Amino acid sequence: MSWKIPKASLEASLNILFEVPTRHGVESSEYVKIERHKDTVAKMSLSSDMSGNVYLSAEPGCPLKDPVYIDRRMLEPFITAGKDLSPGFYELKKDDGRITLRHGYRHGNYTSNKKAHGYAKLPKIDSKAHSLSEDLIAMLECARSVAVDDPVAPHLSCVFVYIDGDKLRALSANAHVFFQGYITLEKGFNLKSAALPLPLIDAAKVENEVELLYSEKVAVLKFSCGTLWHPVKSEARKKFPRKDIEKMIKAGLEGETILQIDADPLYDSAERASNYMASVMSEDPVLAIEVKKGDTDVKMLCKAVGADFCEKIKLSKASKGDVKIEWPLKAIIPILDYSRKAGIAKVSKDEKGRTCFSAGNIAMLIARREKKEKKHSKKKKEKK
């Protein structure tokens, strides 16, 4: 007997579940656990750094008396290939240890790995569910683009949020880049502060309607058909340098304005540069901004081994001085995209020579790279 599953239901459930990262050798991250929940519902699970449970709704007659474990590396491409194909349903059939998934003229046969183990259970959280708006998720993505999941600096492996009056503020940082943003809160959002795990922020955009539950030990995203959860790092919660970041960004915002530019063409140019550099984005390419005194356009430059690209953007007014800035290309793209709502973007420089990009309710400060180069040159001289 086969079990008829709506195609849309299967794809929506797995889109959420496959946000759980694969970890080599961790069977609970490599094999999707599928078990009967009700006659019309199956529960699917994965676990690694982040864990997830989703519920697959279908017609009556779920044939799974015992759990089965299907290799996600073989399941995911089969489902992906069927997104633009008909019919609008799949059929699942179990025959001893073999599972057949049929979709029209295609079918896949899977062997259940009964040895798979280590699937986490969703912890109980005594917390109110906070609805995440589309604007909030977009701002959190900006902060996420700056933050890094670095075991050397676990206190920075998060996006730190807290309530300040009627605003929710978000902060993030790495060794050289610092981000700050805020949105005006809707009534009922009372999450005082949270160190949000980075993988959860990546997953928040999977669905339009998502809720956040948070405790000191775990953060949970609640979707229409399931949940994802991730432990909260105590170092991030206790030692995140909130005051230091806010102090630096405040100084940057209060510094001398060295450039004002329309955010739309700035984003469009940076997006094209990221497309040119797509194959080398893992090398963290830099986007350089150059303007000379009296110029009426900005040069956008990016380089890789064997190639470099340049594009010019018109300014509404001639530049009052020479400007040269370097931005991490990968991090700046979501920030520039978000900044388009503000219309005009501004670049200022503080007394220490650090540049600060700001537009509307977001700001990003870049520490000076020249200091790092001077230190290297001093070390070279000492070695000689």
C-alpha positions in Angstrom: 0.0 0.0 0.0 1.4 3.4 -1.0 0.9 6.7 1.0 -0.1 9.7 -1.1 1.7 12.9 -0.1 0.9 16.4 -1.5 4.0 17.6 -3.4 3.7 21.1 -1.9 3.6 19.7 1.7 6.7 17.5 1.2 8.7 20.4 -0.4 7.7 22.9 2.3 8.6 20.5 5.1 12.0 19.6 3.6 12.9 23.2 2.8 12.8 23.9 6.5 14.4 20.6 7.6 17.3 20.9 5.2 18.4 24.1 6.9 20.0 21.7 9.5 23.7 21.5 8.3 25.3 18.2 7.4 28.2 17.1 9.5 30.4 14.3 8.1 30.2 11.2 10.3 27.2 12.5 12.3 24.5 10.1 11.2 21.7 12.2 12.6 22.6 15.0 10.2 23.0 12.7 7.2 19.9 10.5 7.5 16.4 11.9 7.7 14.4 10.1 10.4 10.8 9.6 9.3 8.3 8.2 11.7 4.5 7.9 12.0 3.0 10.7 14.1 -0.7 10.2 13.1 -2.5 8.3 10.4 -2.3 11.5 8.2 1.0 12.9 9.5 4.7 11.8 9.5 7.4 13.4 11.6 10.8 14.0 10.0 13.9 14.9 12.0 17.6 15.9 11.6 20.2 16.8 14.2 23.7 18.3 14.2 24.8 21.8 15.6 21.2 22.7 14.9 18.2 20.3 15.1 14.8 20.2 13.5 11.5 18.5 13.5 8.9 19.0 10.7 5.5 17.4 10.3 4.4 16.1 6.9 0.7 16.2 6.3 -0.8 13.8 3.8 -3.8 11.5 3.1 -4.8 8.8 5.6 -2.8 5.6 5.7 0.7 6.4 6.8 2.4 3.0 6.4 5.3 3.5 8.8 5.0 1.3 11.9 8.7 1.8 12.8 11.0 4.8 12.0 13.0 4.7 8.7 16.2 6.6 8.0 16.8 7.9 4.5 20.1 9.4 3.2 19.4 13.1 2.8 22.2 13.3 0.2 20.2 11.0 -2.1 16.7 12.4 -1.0 17.4 16.1 -1.4 18.4 16.1 -5.1 15.4 13.8 -6.0 13.0 16.3 -4.4 14.8 19.3 -5.9 14.6 17.9 -9.4 10.8 17.4 -9.0 10.0 21.1 -8.1 9.0 22.0 -11.7 7.6 18.6 -12.6 4.1 17.1 -12.3 2.1 15.4 -10.8 1.2 17.3 -7.6 1.8 14.4 -5.3 4.4 11.8 -4.3 3.7 8.2 -3.2 5.7 6.6 -0.4 5.7 2.8 -0.1 7.6 0.6 2.5 8.6 -2.9 1.8 10.6 -4.4 4.7 13.8 -2.2 5.0 13.3 -0.6 1.6 11.4 2.7 1.0 10.2 3.7 -2.5 9.3 7.3 -3.3 7.5 7.7 -6.5 6.7 10.9 -8.4 5.0 10.4 -11.8 7.4 8.4 -14.1 10.3 8.8 -11.6 10.9 6.8 -8.5 13.7 6.4 -6.0 14.5 3.3 -3.9 16.1 3.9 -0.5 17.5 1.6 2.1 16.8 2.5 5.7 19.9 2.9 7.8 18.7 1.4 11.1 22.0 2.3 12.8 21.4 6.0 12.6 21.1 7.6 16.0 21.6 10.8 18.0 18.5 12.7 17.1 17.8 15.5 19.6 14.6 16.1 21.4 13.0 19.6 21.4 13.6 21.1 24.8 10.7 22.7 26.7 10.9 26.5 26.7 8.9 28.7 29.1 8.9 31.6 26.7 6.4 33.7 24.7 6.6 33.3 21.0 7.8 36.5 19.3 6.7 37.0 15.7 9.5 38.0 13.4 8.5 40.6 10.8 9.9 40.7 7.3 11.8 43.9 8.1 13.3 42.5 11.3 14.5 39.4 9.4 16.1 41.5 6.7 17.9 43.6 9.3 19.1 40.5 11.1 20.4 39.2 7.8 22.5 42.4 7.5 23.9 41.8 11.0 24.5 38.1 10.1 26.6 39.0 7.1 29.1 40.7 9.4 29.2 38.1 12.2 31.4 34.9 11.9 31.0 31.5 13.6 34.6 31.4 14.9 35.6 29.0 17.7 38.5 31.4 18.5 36.0 34.2 19.3 32.8 32.4 20.5 31.6 35.7 22.1 31.1 37.1 18.6 29.4 34.0 17.2 25.9 35.6 17.3 23.7 38.5 16.5 23.0 40.3 19.8 19.6 41.9 20.1 18.1 43.9 22.9 15.1 46.2 23.6 15.9 50.0 24.0 12.6 51.9 24.6 10.4 51.3 21.6 13.2 49.9 19.5 14.8 46.6 19.0 18.5 47.0 18.4 20.8 44.4 16.7 24.6 44.3 16.9 27.3 42.0 15.4 31.0 42.1 14.8 34.1 40.3 13.6 37.7 41.3 13.9 37.5 44.3 11.5 33.8 45.1 10.9 31.0 46.2 13.3 27.3 46.5 12.6 24.4 48.2 14.3 20.7 48.4 13.3 17.3 49.0 14.9 13.6 48.7 14.1 10.6 50.1 15.8 8.9 47.4 17.9 5.4 46.2 17.5 3.3 45.8 20.6 3.7 42.5 22.4 7.4 42.0 21.6 9.1 41.8 25.0 12.3 39.9 24.4 14.7 41.9 26.6 17.9 40.6 25.1 19.2 37.6 23.2 22.3 36.2 21.6 20.8 34.7 18.5 22.7 31.8 16.9 23.8 32.5 13.4 22.4 29.3 11.7 18.9 30.2 13.0 19.1 33.7 11.3 20.1 31.9 8.0 17.0 29.7 8.4 14.5 32.5 9.4 13.9 33.6 5.7 12.6 30.1 4.6 9.0 31.1 5.4 7.2 34.4 5.6 5.6 33.7 9.0 8.0 32.6 11.7 8.2 32.9 15.4 11.1 33.0 17.9 11.2 31.4 21.3 14.3 32.1 23.4 15.8 31.0 26.7 19.3 31.3 28.1 20.2 27.8 26.8 18.3 27.4 23.5 16.7 29.5 20.7 13.8 28.1 18.7 12.3 29.1 15.3 8.7 28.0 15.0 7.4 27.5 11.4 3.9 26.5 10.1 4.9 22.8 9.9 7.8 22.4 12.3 10.6 23.8 14.4 14.4 24.4 14.3 16.4 25.0 17.4 20.0 25.7 18.3 21.9 26.0 21.6 22.8 29.5 22.8 26.5 30.0 23.4 27.0 31.2 27.0 30.1 33.2 25.9 28.0 35.1 23.4 25.2 35.8 25.9 27.6 36.9 28.7 30.6 38.4 27.0 29.3 40.1 23.8 31.0 43.5 23.6 27.8 45.5 23.2 29.0 48.8 24.8 32.3 48.8 22.9 30.6 48.3 19.5 28.0 51.0 20.2 30.8 53.4 21.3 32.8 52.9 18.1 29.8 53.2 15.8 28.6 56.3 17.6 32.0 57.9 17.0 31.9 56.9 13.4 28.4 58.4 12.9 29.4 61.6 14.5 32.6 61.9 12.3 33.1 64.0 9.2 30.9 63.1 6.3 33.2 62.2 3.4 30.7 60.8 0.9 27.0 60.9 0.1 25.6 58.7 -2.6 22.3 57.2 -3.9 21.9 53.8 -2.4 20.2 52.2 -5.4 23.1 52.5 -8.0 25.6 51.7 -5.2 23.8 48.4 -4.5 23.4 47.6 -8.2 27.1 48.0 -8.8 28.1 46.0 -5.8 25.7 43.2 -6.8 27.3 43.0 -10.3 30.7 42.9 -8.7 29.6 40.0 -6.5 28.4 38.2 -9.6 31.8 38.7 -11.3 33.5 37.3 -8.2 31.0 34.5 -7.4 33.6 31.8 -7.9 36.1 33.3 -5.5 33.7 34.6 -2.8 35.2 32.1 -0.3 38.5 34.1 -0.6 36.7 37.2 0.9 37.2 39.6 -1.9 37.2 43.4 -1.2 35.2 46.1 -2.9 37.2 49.3 -3.1 35.5 52.8 -3.3 37.7 55.6 -4.7 36.9 59.3 -5.3 39.3 62.2 -5.9 38.6 65.8 -4.9 36.5 67.5 -7.5 35.3 64.2 -9.1 31.6 63.8 -10.0 31.7 60.0 -10.0 32.8 57.2 -7.8 35.0 54.3 -8.9 33.9 50.8 -7.7 36.9 48.4 -7.9 37.2 44.7 -7.1 40.2 42.3 -7.9 41.0 38.7 -8.1 44.0 36.7 -9.3 44.1 37.2 -13.1 41.3 39.8 -13.3 40.0 43.1 -12.0 36.8 45.1 -12.5 35.9 48.8 -12.4 32.6 50.6 -12.6 31.7 54.3 -12.1 28.7 55.8 -10.4 27.6 59.4 -10.8 27.5 61.7 -7.8 24.9 64.5 -7.4 27.7 66.9 -6.2 31.5 67.0 -6.8 33.5 65.4 -4.0 35.0 67.8 -1.5 38.1 65.5 -0.9 39.9 62.3 -1.7 38.1 59.2 -0.5 39.4 55.6 -0.5 37.5 52.9 1.3 37.6 49.1 1.3 34.5 47.0 2.1 34.3 43.2 2.5 32.2 42.4 -0.6 30.3 39.4 0.8 29.2 41.3 3.9 28.3 44.6 2.2 25.8 43.1 -0.3 22.8 42.5 2.1 23.6 45.8 3.9 23.5 47.8 0.7 20.4 46.0 -0.4 18.7 47.0 2.9 20.0 50.6 2.7 18.0 51.2 -0.5 14.9 51.9 1.6 16.7 55.0 3.0 17.5 56.4 -0.4 20.7 58.2 0.4 23.7 56.5 2.0 26.4 58.3 3.9 30.1 57.5 4.6 31.8 59.3 7.5 35.2 59.0 9.2 36.0 59.3 12.9 39.1 60.8 14.5 40.9 57.5 14.4 40.4 57.2 10.6 37.7 54.4 10.7 35.1 54.7 8.1 31.4 54.3 8.9 28.7 53.5 6.3 25.1 54.5 7.3 21.7 54.6 5.8 18.5 55.1 7.7 18.4 52.7 10.7 21.6 50.7 10.0 25.4 51.5 10.2 28.5 49.5 9.5 32.0 50.6 10.7 35.2 49.3 9.2 38.4 49.3 11.3 41.5 50.8 9.5 43.5 48.2 7.6 46.6 50.4 7.5 47.4 49.7 11.2 47.6 46.0 10.5 50.0 46.6 7.6 52.2 48.8 9.8 52.5 46.1 12.4 53.5 43.6 9.8 56.2 46.0 8.5 57.6 46.4 12.0 57.8 42.7 12.5 59.7 42.3 9.2 62.2 45.0 10.3 62.7 43.3 13.7 63.4 39.9 11.9 66.0 41.6 9.7 
